[in-house]
C-alpha cells in the first residue's frame, strides 16, 4: 500500500493501528451479545476456542504465548456462535498459554 501510493510505511502502519482501535471500541461486548441472544429467543449458544499460531518472541515475552499442550507459540481466541453456526461474538486475543476453560469466565 505504501510504496505504490507514495505514502510512507510508518504512516500506513499508524492508519492501520487507528482503524484497529476504532473497530475494537465499536465491537459488541459479551454481556450485550448474550442479552440480544436471549431477546431473540435462542436457547443454544456454542463457545469454542482456537489457537492462532504466532512467531516466537524474544526475551521475557517468549514463554507467555507458548502453549504447552500444542507445543507452539500462539494466541487464544474464544468465539460464541448460535445453533446455526453464525458468529455472534469474538474475544480479544489472549495468551497462548491460557486454556479455554479458565479464559471463558474472565472474558468480556
Residue pairs with C-beta under 8 A, 6 or more apart in sequence:
1 7
1 12
2 8
2 9
2 11
2 12
3 9
24 92
27 90
28 89
29 108
30 80
30 89
30 91
30 107
30 108
31 108
33 80
33 88
33 89
34 45
37 45
37 82
37 88
42 82
42 83
43 83
44 82
44 83
45 80
45 81
45 82
45 83
45 88
46 80
46 81
46 82
46 83
47 78
47 79
47 80
47 100
47 104
48 78
48 79
48 81
48 100
49 76
49 77
49 78
49 79
49 99
49 100
49 103
49 104
50 76
50 77
50 79
51 67
51 70
51 72
51 74
51 75
51 76
51 77
51 96
52 74
52 75
52 77
52 93
53 72
53 73
53 74
54 65
54 73
54 74
54 75
54 96
55 73
56 62
56 73
57 64
57 65
57 73
63 97
64 95
64 96
64 97
65 73
65 74
65 75
65 95
65 96
65 97
66 72
66 73
66 74
66 96
66 97
67 73
67 74
67 76
67 96
67 97
68 97
69 99
70 96
72 96
73 96
74 96
75 93
75 94
75 95
75 96
76 93
76 94
76 95
76 96
76 98
76 100
76 103
77 90
77 91
77 92
77 93
77 94
78 90
78 91
78 94
78 100
78 103
78 104
78 107
79 87
79 89
79 90
79 91
80 87
80 88
80 89
80 90
81 87
81 88
82 88
91 103
91 107
92 107
94 103
94 107
